[in-house]
Amino acid sequence: MAKKKIIKKRRIVQEVLEDYYAKNNKKPDFMDYETLLRFTSDRGKIHPKSRSGLSAKNQRRLSTEIKRARFLALIPFLVRPE
């Protein structure tokens, strides 16, 4: 009978980020598209709460404001690599 190898999965430890909007005492706004782009990936996807470091309240507001900025064509819906 063959012995089974035990493979341990390694956890990726991420540092805890501060809530950008709580720290600067601001609210997410669709007109401030430069700041909104910080919370999107290079493909245009919205970063999850675990990666952005925002509170749940600000994450919900952020996603709404990003969608508004997309609708008004301030930021692209998606970015295709060339």
CORMO-V319287 format. One record per backbone hydrogen bond with DSSP energy under -1.0 kcal/mol. CO is the residue of the C=O (numbers start at 1). NH is the residue of the N-H. Records with the same first field share a line. If there is no record, write none. Layout:
CO=NH  NH
//
This chain:
19=23
20=24
21=26
29=32
31=33
32=36
33=37
36=39
37=40
39=47
41=44
43=79
45=41
48=52
49=53
55=59
56=60
57=61
58=62
59=63
60=64
61=65
62=66
63=67
64=68
65=69
66=70
67=71
68=72
69=74
70=73
//
